[in-house]
Amino acid sequence: MENSRHILFFNKININDIEKVGGKNASLGEMYNQLNPLGISVPNGFAITADVYRLFRKENNIESILTKLLLSLDSENYSNLTEIGEKTRKYILSARLSPEIKKEIQTAYQFLCKQSGIKNLAVAVRSSATAEDLPTASFAGRMESYLNISGEKQLEEAIHRCYASLFTDRAIKYRHDMGFAKMDIAISVGIQQMVRSDKASSGVAFTIDPDTGFQNTIIINSSWGLGENIVKGTVTPDEWMVFKPTLQNKNFNPILKRHCGRKEFTMIYAGQSKETSAEETTLNNETPIERQNQFSLQDEEVVQLSKWCYAIEKHYKKPMDIEWAKDGINNQLYIVQARPETVYGKDKKQVRKIYKLKEKGQLITQGIALGDKIACGKARILHNPQEGNQLLEGEILVTDLTNPDWDPILKKASAIITNKGGRTSHAAIVARELETVAVVGCGEATTSIKNGQQITVSCAEGKDGNVYDGKLKWEITEQDFSQLALPETDPMFILADPERAFELSFYPNKGVGLMRMEFAISNSIKIHPLALCEPEKITDSDVATEIHNLTKSYEDGKDYFIDKLAEAVSIVAAAFYPKDVIVRMSDFKSNEYANLIGGKYFEPDEENPMIGFRGASRYYSDFYKKGFALECEAMKKVRNEMGLQNVKLMIPFCRTIEEGKKVIAEMKKNGLTQGENNLEIYVMIEIPSNVILADEFAQLFDGFSIGSNDLTQLTLGLDRDSALVSYLFTEENPAVKNLIRETIHAAKRNKIKVGLCGQAPSDIPKFAQFLVEEGIDSISFNPDAMIKGIENILEAEKKNTVRL
């Protein structure tokens, strides 16, 4: 079919046609022409140009009426927003398309039907504004889309409703908020062949981590059925995190993490009849439990989709927000929309405000944390946007889910809490744009929280957003590191929580000097490894049920442990790639292991666990070697299957040379051979025997990491947890410093790396000076001490240079 002045098929549209067809359609045309040849499937369609909308207003003599109504808007308090919206939409819906335009649309639709071989082809009808999907703002979601539209009558109605959606309350307000109030914003309408995702799945993808702006990952969300449920936040979707640097390497699995969401509803096509209106073409059914517990994409499909998303990002040369769908009839994936990502696409200052709770309260509910802030206020439970006037400035909105109808209300909220939705839901996206505290996907927030209850919402404790009863105290510290130079001595992180890794990667650093494996085991896995190796020993039915519930998606519980641990480590390794990430193998004490689910069936009762059965002595023992094998399998997966060979491994509390040899042999038995694929194995220097025999340990291991807490404790013979002798605990004691000095010198003699993990170099400038003077290679800090630690190192290096 020939394109007309009013109708442009996708093959005649490119990214420069925003004024003609709006941002969404310009992007679809660009993808159809440029990406289809690369093997990226984009369904065909056409756009009704923005000029048709302008002609529509002119021919129906409503231009001056609409202008007058919009000028009468109370742009301060929006007190008459609803009234203005209703009147403008009424004028739009009472107007009519000219017979000539209707004929052109019908001809284009019939051509699309003929091309597909389907009479009355189902199409998606989407609004595409001429000020949409700009780098600084996105009208996406502020105007309507209509799915499963078939036949000329439904198509005409859907187009009409798209025009009216330029004047929804949320679209009018957003226009004012973004400074477009005086622009001649027009609507183009896109008509695109529907993908039968009602029989499969669909979702969204970001080519950047939407929470932190980390650029080396692709985040994919998916749910069963049509994609509106994810866009509108009606469901908690499946999520995959994919690593870009290994995406194109066939030898490696680039999927860092996968999470099975609840996928509460499945949107499908409704039955069609001649009387069905454009608003009645879909049904949203509850998803059966067995489908909720299944992933809605296979790993191979996740990888294919990620490669497409990466290619789209490279084509547009910017981070992208992409909608995709899988056709359940031909089992093919399709890209149905792409727009610039509008939150982290903007420049970000290198300043971090760090929020930290100073006290803990009673936990009421928990969900997915957005951002890293804390807020407090009265909870206001609302069931729909019409109740928005009940929300007072500064109160915390608690609701089932939000959609764009909530936009005029959300700015008043000091925090947002929802029962449903994932990290790419409407509430999540708006919270990021507004930089508002938000916890989504809580499940039962509207019943757990009481209306008017004083609550504290914390997103400053990792991936989980926590809602506490009452008003809790917190502190805010600000760190500006935009001008901070890196010292010659490598500043590295001590890291426990993988969920903070992407955010922390933006700090000046040289990698991770100590990743504590224990955090991943206690927070992500929760189960004692031997309870998964020997489940028959668990005799308590409640404990057995708890283990079953956590591992139900795995045939073998051991695979659950391996996967979860590999995910935690791989996220950290990816965040700092290609810098070193030194992972310490598990260093629980027996009493801490006993606290894991099922742990009491396996752990001994020790008088003094701090100097008992811990670290290296467990790994080769008949008692724990099965558990250590799982740890090794996870590390092998990270390094060999996922290609993250920047991971180095470290052995804690290795008392003797013989013990070190046994551990290295045990690791080799489990497929971790020192030197193979550049595998380096470090040892912690935290026992005086490690220092006394440092030259021998240096022949066995590839590097030293001084654990100053344990070394101080065991050198001075005191319990660091005892308040009675705590005043004696200091790394500045001459005996401790002599051991640290000797460790550094031994490492230099043997030409291996040496670092120190501890708080002292950030708290005590003189101690940092001592380490620099002795020539230490790296110092590792807790995240909240990193900036201060770097400043201390820089000052120490400056003084050292002057002395030299």
Secondary structure by P-SEA (a helix, b strand, c coil): ccccccccccccccccccccccaaaaaaaaaacccccccbbbbbbccccaaaaaaaaaaaccaaaaaaaaaacccccccaaaaaaaaaaaaaaaccccaaaaaaaaaaaaaaaaaacccccbbbbbbbbcccccccccccccbbbbcccccaaaaaaaaaaaaaccccaaaaaaaaaacccccbbbbbbbbbbbccccccccbbbbccccccccccbbbbbbbccccccccccccbbbbbbbbcccccccccccccccccccccbbbbbccccccccccccbbbbbbcccccccccccaaaaaaaaaaaaaaaaaaccccbbbbbbbccccbbbbcccccccccccccccccbbbbbccccccccccccccccccbbbbbbbccccccccccccbbbbccccccccccccccccbbbbcccccccaaaaaaaaacccccccccccccccccccbbbbbcccccbbbbbcccccbbbbbbbcccccccccbbbbbccccccccccccccccccccccaaaaaaccccccccccccccccccaaaaaaaaaaacccccaaaaaaaaaaaaaaaaaaaccccbbbbbcccccaaaaaacccccccccccccccccccccccccccccaaaaaaaaaaaaaaccccccccbbbbbcccccaaaaaaaaaaaaaacccccccbbbbbbbcccaaaaaaaaaaaacccbbbbaaaaaaaaaacccccccccccccccccaaaaaaaaaaaaaaaaaccccccccccccccaaaaaaaaaacccbbbbcccaaaaaaaaaaaaaaaaaaac
